[in-house]
């Protein structure tokens, strides 16, 4: 694992631990993270036009 990848993973797990203390379950965290990754990938691949305008990456 590269240093950049390791840093990203560490940040995601640290955020997970903070949210866990606020009552967010692991399932909820993974669901929301997956949705964010989906939106980012749609933007990066140019397929974002298939999503409604108010649900795109830039609208976050």
N, C-alpha and C positions, 0 to 999 in steps of 0.2 A: 504494500500500500504506500502510495507516495505521501509526502508531507502535506500536500494540499488536500488530498483525500482524507487523510487522518484528521486534519483540522476541521474539515466540513463535518465529518462524522462526530467528532467531539462536540462541536457546536450544536448539532441536532440532538444529541443525547443530553447535553446540559439543558437545552430548552425543554426537552421531554421531562426532565426531573423537576423543573420549575412548574410546568403545567400540571404534573402529577400532584404536586402539593396543593394546587388550586382545584383539584377534583376532576381533571381531564383524564379519561381512561386511555390506556394504550391503544385500544381500538379506535377511539375518536381521533387521537393524534395521528395514527397511521392513515386514517381516512382523509383527514384534512391535508396532510402532507402529500398524499397521492394526488389529490385534486390540484394542489398547487403545481406539482410536477407536470401533470397533464396540461395545465394551462400554459406553463412555460415552454413545454415541448411543442405545443401547437403554434406558439408564436415563433419559435426558432425554426420550425420546419415550413412555415408559410401556410399552414392549414387552418389558421385562426379564423379565416373568413367563413368557416362552416359553423362557427359559434355565434350566438346572438351578440350584438355589439356591447350590451351592458354586462356580459359575462366573460370578457376577454382579459388577458394578463394586464394590459395597461389600465384597466378599470379598477384594479385592486388598489 
